[in-house]
Amino acid sequence: MTPAELAEVVLTAAHTVLAQRGLNRAMLPEQTAVERPRNAEHGDYASTLALQLSKKVGVPPRELAAALADQLGQTVGIKSVEIAGPGFLNIRLDAAAAGQLAQVIVEAGEEYGRSDRLVGQSINLEFVSANPTGPVHIGGVRWAAVGDALSRLLRATGAEVGTEYYFNDAGSQIDRFARSLLAAAKGEPPPEDGYAGAYLTEIAQQVQSRRPDVLALDDAAAQEVFRVEGVELMFAEIKSSLRDFGVEFDTYFNEKDLHDRGELELALERLRQQGHISEADGATWLRTTHFGDDKDRVLRKSNGEWTYFAADCAYYLDKRERGYERVVLMLGADHHGYLGRMKAMVACFGDDPAHNLEILIGQMVNLVRDGAPVRMSKRAGTVVRLEDLVDAIGVDAARYALARYSIDSPIDIDIELWTRATRDNPVYYVQYVAARTASVGRNAAEVGLTRGQPTDFHPELLDHDKENELLKALAEFPAVVATAAELREPHRIARYLEDLAGAYHRFYDNCRVLPRGDEEITDLHRARLWLNDATRVVIANGLRLLGVSAPERM
């Protein structure tokens, strides 16, 4: 019996109790939930439904709990129900009902953990976006891992998701990039406001191989060549780096297209129609202070140039016009000042900032060795690149390490820890269970042990404490996935997997799956193999949500 099935049983029991007492069944919620008690001695699951209903139906909570307990006690699969405190229901399943979950999981396979919790939501998820003036740095890599995991979680819970990378390829930073490339090609120092790093020389050389005549042009013409060709090459490198990291975007959006298609003018006209545009000092302003911003924002300068914020407005409108109901932006720690103006901008368009826009702010990442920050990249100056992190600890460890922590927390990634093949390395600890469950399956086949048909499965035999502990951990997975998606917290998946790995290790150490020597294969061996294979399914499903492999051998 899964937690969702048990919750439905509890709700059905409440329906019966209210009907027996002539009470209004419309008071019942459409759905309820059961939770795993912190203390295992309090049962397998707990329900607070009696407390929730008490005031609504005018029955003391313990009296209502007693009636629910009597009703639930008649349900097949429920071993006992105890009343605790003011009206909590502590529920214990019998071994057969609890153990049946192993079969449910194995038969569901990759579908186990998925739900329709967010069906109907259309979400545009933008992450990693950066100026195409250098390689992806370690801060952007965090968003690559977390953003990709979040997109997987949202899709697993039924949302329609479009992932997007926004290239800021218009404006002064691109001019500085082009001037820096031209200087590198000439063997000159970068401009005072330009970019530094060996990658500039590499790109400049690639541009020259494409256009051998570039340095024969006047500086203005040469700079334009380096701008066009250099940005294209930088785009290609960024996409390739992310692809090697396992991150592909549905859309790569160029800021320049907003300008070329006239979308900034369209956004300005839409905001003017809403009555939030003013003209002052020769500039065009958006009255964001009407919606809580600390100052109004310039959209077009007195010299006719558009501001970055104008492009932000046009880009938001473009997303909404493409049919996305909710726009989610994942930004770095230096963007806190961005929140007020963006929320106000959404309101100026007539949208609801609380519903149509969501901004997630993440903290910094450091790569450390022996407790000291590492500055590995000569190619990108002092910046640690995506490739530096992957070279140091590998793709799986990097993705897991970056997704394992709440985005509110700064991270120090210890190279020695994350490359260690020991149980104190979290990704190794979890992947080892993936490999061990696969190994048990292979060894079982060698001795002739198979799960057999579902009719050969006797879940009632899974009555050992460690089997019950593992089953309860497996049962939590769908709720963890749903919560992680709703709260935008992929780290919940990683922490859950580590808890599940611990439960499996304790099961493995106390409950032998394979027969010894010439020992006869029994129904208990088969039942435990179902449980072993169910664990393999959940570990693999959880790691897949993080974009991490579930190896069969280590």
N, C-alpha and C positions, 0 to 999 in steps of 0.2 A: 504494500500500500504506500503510495507516494504522499508527501505532505499535502499536495493539492487535493488528492482523493480523500484524505482524512479530513481536511477542512470542509469539503463538501458533505461528508458524513456528519460532521458537527452541525453544519447549517441545517441539514435535513432533520436531525434530532431536535433542534430548536424549533423548527417548523411544526413538528409533531407535538412537542410540549406546549407550545402556544395554542395549538388547535384543541388539545385536550382540556385546556383551561379556559377556552372561550376567549382568548386574548387576540388582539389585532396582529395578524401575521404580516401585515404591511410594515410593521416596525422592524422587521428583519432586514439586515443589509443584503445587498445582492451577492456579496461574497465576504468571506471572513478568512482568517489565516490561523495557522497553528505554528508555534515556534518551538525551537529546541531549547529546553531549559539549560541554564548554565551549569547547574548541578545535576549530573546524570542520575542521582538518587531520587530526583523528583519526577522521573518518568522519561519516556521517549519524546513526548511532545506536550505542550501546554497551550491552553486556550483561555482567552479573557472574555469570551462572548457573553458569559453570564453577567459580568461586570458592565459590559457595554449596553446590554439590554435592560438591566434592572430598573433604571429610572424611567425608561420609555414605557415599560409595561406595568410598572408599579408593583413589582415583586422584589422582596429583599434578595440581594445577589446570592447569598449562600443557599437560600431556598430554591432559587432558580437553578443554581449550579447542581444541587442535589437531584432535581428533576432531570436535568440534562445528563447527569452521571448515570442515573437509572436507565435512561433511554439508550445511551451509548453502550452501556454494559451488555445490552442485548444484541449488539452488532457483531457479526462474524469478523474476526480478525483483531478485535480489541480485547486485550487480556484483562485490563482493569482500568478504572477511573477513580482518582482520588480528588477530594476537594481540599484546597489549601487556602490559607489566609482568608481574605474577605470574599473569595468566590472564584479563585483560579481553579481550572480543571487540569489535572496532571494525568496524562493518558499514556498507558503502556500497550503496545501492540504484542500479539503473540508472535512467536518466531516465524510461523508460516506467512503471516501478513507482512512482517518486516522483510523477510528474505525474498519475497516475491519481487521486490524492487530490482534485484540483480537481473532477473529475466527481462523486466521492463526496459532496463538500461541497455542490455546487450541487443535486444531486438530493435530498439530505437536507434542505436548507433549514433551517427553524427547529429541526428535530430534531438537527442536528449540534451536538455538545457535550453532549447529554443522555445519561444513563446510568442503570443500575439499581443503582449502587453502594450507595445507602442504602435500597433497597426493604425493606419490613418494619418500618422505624422509624416510630414515631408520636410526633411532637414538638409540644409546645405552646410557641410562641415568643412571649414577652411583651416588649414594648418600648415606650418613650416614656412609659409609665404615670406619672401625676403627679396631685397634688391639683388638683381643678377650681376653682382659686381665681385663675387668671390665664392669659394667653395662653401658647402653646407657646414656650419660650425656646430660645436657640441650642444649649444642651446637649441638650435634647430633640430638636431638629432633627437632630443628629448620629445619634441612635438611630433616628429616622425613616428616614433614608437608609440606614444600615448594616443596621438590622433588616429593612427591606423587601427590600434586596438579598439578605440572608441567607435570607429566606424563599423568594425566587426560586431561589437556588442549591440549597437543600435539596430543593425540588420538582423541580428539573431533574435531580437525582441520585436521584429515586425515593422520597424520604421523604414520608410523609403529614404535612402541617404545618397546624396551626391557629394563626393569628396573633391576638394578644389585647392589648387595652388595658384596664388596670385603673384605674377611677376611684375614688380614695380619697374617697368622698362621705359618709363617716361619721366623726364625731369632732370634736375641738376646732377643727381648722383650718377646718371648714365653719362653725362658730359664729362664728369670727373674721371669716370672709368675709361672713357675713350682717350682722354688726354694722358692718363697714366699708361695706357697701352702704347700710345704713340711715343712717349718718353722711353718706355722699355725697349721699343724697337730701335730707337736711336742710341740706346746705351746710355741714356741720361737718367738722373735721379727723378723720382716721381714728383709731380707738382706738389706744392705745399699742402693743398687740400685734397690730394689724390690718394691712391691706394698703393699699398706696398705688398711684396710677397713674390716668391719665385714663380707662382702660377701666372703672374702677369707676363713675364718673359716667355713662358711656354705658350700662352695664348697669342701673344704678339708674333711669335715665330710661326704659329699655325696660320695666322692671318696673312703673313708675308708669303707663306707657301701657296696660299690661295690667290693672293694678289701681289705677285713679285714687283709690280710697278708702284706699290703704294707709297714708298718713301720718295719717289720722284715727283709726287703730287705736292701742291702747296699744302701748308699745315691744315687749313680749313677742310680741304678735300680729303686729305689723309685721315684727319680725325673722324670724318663721317664714315670712311671705310672701316676704321677700327671700331667705331660705334656699332655699325650694322653687323659686321662679321664677328666682332668680339662678343657682343651680347648673344648672338646665335650659338657660338661655341660654348659660352658659359652656361646657357640654358641646357645645352646637350649634356654637359658634364654634370650639372645638378641633377637632371633627370636620371642619368646613368647611375650616379651615386645612390640615389634614393631607390632605384630599381634593384640594385645589388643588395640593398638593405631590406628588400621585400616590400617596398612601399610604391604602389602605383596609384596615381590620381585619375579620377574620372574626367576631370577637366583641368587643363593648364590655361589659365586666363591671363592675357596680356593687358596691362594698364593702357598701353598705347592704343589698343583697339577701342577703348572707351572714347579717347580723343578723336580717333579717325572716323568713328561712326557717329559722332555728334551727340554721344550720350550724356556728356556734361551739360550741354545746352538743354537737353530733354529733362534732366534732373532739375536744373535751375528753373525751368518753366513750371514743372510740377510743384516745386516748392513755392514759386510765386503764386500759383493758383491757390495754394493752401493759405496764403496770406502771411508768410513768414520771411519774406525777403525785404531788405531795405537797402537804400543807396546812401553812402556817406563818404566824404573825402575822396570821391572819384572811384570808390571800390564798391563791390556788391557783397552784402552781408547776409548771413542767416541768423535769425533771432533765436538762437539756442537758449538764451537766458530765460525765455518764456517757459522752458521745460527743465529748469534746474541747473543748466550749465553755468560755470563761473563767469563766462564772458561770451559775447556774440562772436561768431566765426566768419572770417573772410572766405568767400568762395572765389571771387575774381578780384585781383589786385587792380590798383589804379592804372597800371601800365597794360592792363588787358590779359595778363597771365593768370591761368587757373592755379589754385592752391591744391596741395595734396588732399585737403579735406573735401574739396569739390569732387575729386576723383573717388573718394570714399563714398560720398553721397550717390554718385552715379553707379558705382559698383553695387551698393546695397540695393538700389532700385532695380538694377539689371537682374540680380538674384531673385527678387520678389516677382519681377515680370516673367521669369522663367518658371514660376509656379512653386517656389519653395516658401512654405509657410513660416519656417523658423530658420534663422540665419545664426549659425554658431561659429564664433571666431576664437581661435586659440592663439594667445599672444604672450610675449615674454614679459619678464618682471618689470622692464622699463616702460611698459605701456599703461600703467595705472592711471595716468592722466588722460588716457584715451576714453575711459568709460563714460564720463559725464557728457562729452560732446557727442559720442556715438548714440547714447540713449536718447539725448535731446534731438538728434538728427532724425531718428526713427519716429519720434513723436511728431516732428515737423512734417513728415510725410503722411501723417494721419494714422500710423500704425501704433500698436501697443508695445512699448519697449520691454515690458515684462514677458510678453508672449512671443513677439516676432524676432527678438534679438537676444542672444546669449553670448557673453564674453567670458572666457576662461583665461585666467592669468596664471602662468607657471613660473616657478622659481629657477634659480641658476643651477648649473651642473658643473662640477669640477672633476677632472680625472686626477687621481692621486696615486702616489707610490711612496711607501714609508711615511705616510701622513702629510706629504708635501705635494702641492699642485704640480702637475706635469704640463710642460709646454713643449709638445712634441713636434709641432709642424713647422719645419723650415719653409715648406712650400707656401704656407699661408701666413707667414710672419709668426706672431705669437699666438694665433688662434689654433685651438685643437679642432681638427676636422672630423667629419663622419668617418672617413677612411682611417684616421689615426685611432679612433675608438675601436673600430672593427678589427684593425690589425692587432690591437693590444689584447682584446678579450673575445673576439668573434661575434658574429651576427646574433646568435641565439642569446648569449650572455648579455650583449649590449641591449637588445630589445627587452629582455626580461628585467634587467637592472633599471632601465629607464622607466618602465611601466609599473614597477613594483611599489613605488612610493607615491603618496598623494602629491598632486601638482603644487600644493601649497608649501611643500617642503623642499628646501635646497638639497641637492644630492652630492655626495662625494663618492665617486666610483673608484674603489680600491682595486687596482690592476691585479695585485697578488691574490686577493680574495676571489675575484670573479674568474680567475684562470685556474683555481685550485680544484682538483678532482677529489673533493672531500665533502662531507655532509654539511659543513658550515658555509658552503657556496650554495645559495638558494636555488639557482637554476640547475645545478648538478643534482641537488637533493631531489628535486621534482622529476627531472628527466631520468634519474636513476630508477624511479618507480615505473616510468614508462618502459624502460628497458627490462626491468625485472619482471613485470607482468608479461611482457612478450616472451621472455626467456622461459617463464613457467609454462606458457602455452606451448612452446616448442618442445620442452622436455616432457610435457604431458602427452603430446602426440607420439613421441618416441616410445613411451611405455604403454601405449594403447589407451590412454585416458582421454576421453572426449566428453563434451557436455551432453551429447546425445540429443534427443528430441526434447522439446519443452515438457512433454509428459513424463520424461525421465528425471525431471528436476524436482527435488524434494526440499523446498525452502524451509520447512519446519525443522530441518536438521541444523540450520544455521543459528544455533542457540548459545554459542559461546559469547562471553562478554565482548571480546575483541571483534568478533564478527558483527555483533550488534552495533558496536561503536563505528565500524567502517560503513555499515549500511546507513546509519544516520548521517554520516558525513557525506556519502554519495547522494542522499536524498536532498541535501541542502543546495546542490548545484543550481537547479533552475531558479531558485529564489535569489541566489547570489548573482547570477547573470542578470536577472531583471533589475535588481537593486543597483548593480554597477552601471547598467545602461541609464537608468533614470537619474542617478546622481552624477553621472559622467565621471565615474571613478574606476577605471580599469585595474587600479592597484588591488581592488577587492578580489579580483580573480586570482592574482598571484598569491595573495595571502591565504586565500581559500585552498589553493593547490598545495601549499606548504603544509597546511593542517591536514589535508587529505593524505598527503605523502606520509606524514607521521602516523596516521591511523592505519594505513596499509602496512607500514613497517611493523607496527605492533601486531597486526593480524598475522603477517607472514612469520613472525618470530614465535607465535603461540599456536597457530593453527596450520598444521601441515597439509598442503594441497596434494602433493604427489605421494603415492604409496612407496614404502621403503622396500628395496630388494624384491623378494618374491611375494610381497604382501598383496592380497587380493584387492582389486579395485572395488570400492564400495560407493553407495549413493552419497555418502558424506564427501568423498573425494570429488565426485561430480558436482555436488552443490558448491563446494569451495572453488572449483574451477569457474563456475558461473560468476561467483563473486570476484575472483581474480580478474576475469575478462571484463566485468562491469567496471572495475577500477581502471583498467586500461582505456576503456572508452571515455570515461570522464576526464582522466588526465589528458588524453589526446585532445578532447574537445576544448578543455580549458586552455591548454597551450596554444591551440589553433587560434583562439580568440586573441591571444597576445602576439600572434605571428611568430611563434616559437615552435620548433620541431619536437616531435615525440619519438625519439630514436628507439629502434628495436634492439639495438646493441650498443654498449658503451665499453 
